[in-house]
Amino acid sequence: MVDVMGQTPEEFQEMLNAQIAEAERKAAVLDEFLTTLKSARLTGFDSRREVEVEVNQEGTMTRVSIDDEALEGSASDLEEAIMEAYSDAGKNMSRFLREQGDRQFGGGDSAVIEIVDQISSRLEQLGR
């Protein structure tokens, strides 16, 4: 009988099969995570809730909704309200991203969590 790294061929094959199954499970979780992110759209509001901004997972503004009341102020006030809502949307997306990362990876995959942290940090800077 030939040993493979101190194991019988059968034990080694069993170990490899377990590692392959775990890698496939992790790939499926990552694929689900990426699918969730691709479709994510979250909104944010200004402090008066007169402006609503929607962002995607990259922080790109995908929709702006402005109430008539917001148009009664100056252009500068409107600009400030849009940026405030954009910032709020970025924070909401960051929170969502972190929650999804924690839910799906639970601190188990430090590389993915590090990427989530980097993206979340960037999203929290939107509108500033």
N, C-alpha and C positions, 0 to 999 in steps of 0.2 A: 504494500500500500504506500502511496506517495503522499507526503504531507504538503499542503499548500498553506504557507504562513502559519504553521502549527495546527492546521485543521485537516480533517479528512476532505477529500474532494466533495463529498456530499454536504458536509458542514459549510464548506466554502461556497458551494452553489446556493445553499439556503441563505447564507449571509448576503450574497450578491443579489438574490431575488428580493430579499427584504429591503435592501438599499434601493433597488430599482423601483419597487412599489412605493417607497417613501418619496423618491424623487418625482414620480408621476403624480402622487398626491399633492406635493408642493407646487408642481406645475399647474395642476388644476385649480388650486386655491389662488395662485397668482393670476391665472387667466380670468377667473371670476372677479377678482379685484380690479383688473384692468378694464373688464367689460363694464363694471359698475362705474368706474371713473369716467370712461368715455361718454357715458350717457348722463353724467351728473350735471345738473344746472341748479344753482342756488341763488337766492335773491338777498338783497339787503336794502335798507331804507335809510333815509336821512332822519334826523332827530324829530322833524315835524311830520314824518310819514307822508310827505307830499311827493317824494321822488323814490321810485323803486328801480333798482338796477339788478339785472341777472347776469351771472358770469358762468363760464364753463370751467372744467377742471384745470385749464391752463391759466385761468384768470382773465380770459378775454371777455370783454363786455358783449353780451349777446342780445340784450334787450334793455331799453330804458322806457319807463312809464312816468309821465309827469302830470300831476294833477293841475287843474286850472289855477288853484290857489298859489302854486309855486310860480306861476307866470306873472303874478301881480307884483312881485318884488323886482329888484334890479337884476341885470344879467349876472353880476358878480355873486349875488345871493343864489341864483339858480345854479351857477357853476359850482359854488361851494356845496350846495345840496346834492348835486350829482356826484361829486367826488366823495362826499360823506357816505352816500348810499353805496358807491363803488367799494369803498373801504370796508363797509359793513358786509357786503356780499363776499369780499375776499376773506374776511375773518370767518364768515359762516362756511365757506368752502374749505378753508383750512381745518376748521373744527370737524367737518364732515369727513375729510380725508384722514385725519388722525383717528377718528372713531372707527372708520372702515379698516384702517391699518391695524388698530388694536384688536378689533373684532376678528379679523381674518388671520392675523399673524400672531397676536397675543404676545408680542415681545420675543417670539421664537426665532424670527429671521432678522437678525440685526442689520443686514445689508438693506433689506426692504424698508425697515423702520427708519434707517438713516436717510434713504431717498425720500420717504414720506416727510420726514422732518425738514429736509431741504426745500421741498416743494411747499410745504405748509408755511415755512418761514417767508418764502417769497410771496405767497398769497396774502399773508398778513400785512404786507407792505403796500398793497394796492391802494391807490387813491391818496397817497401821502406825498 
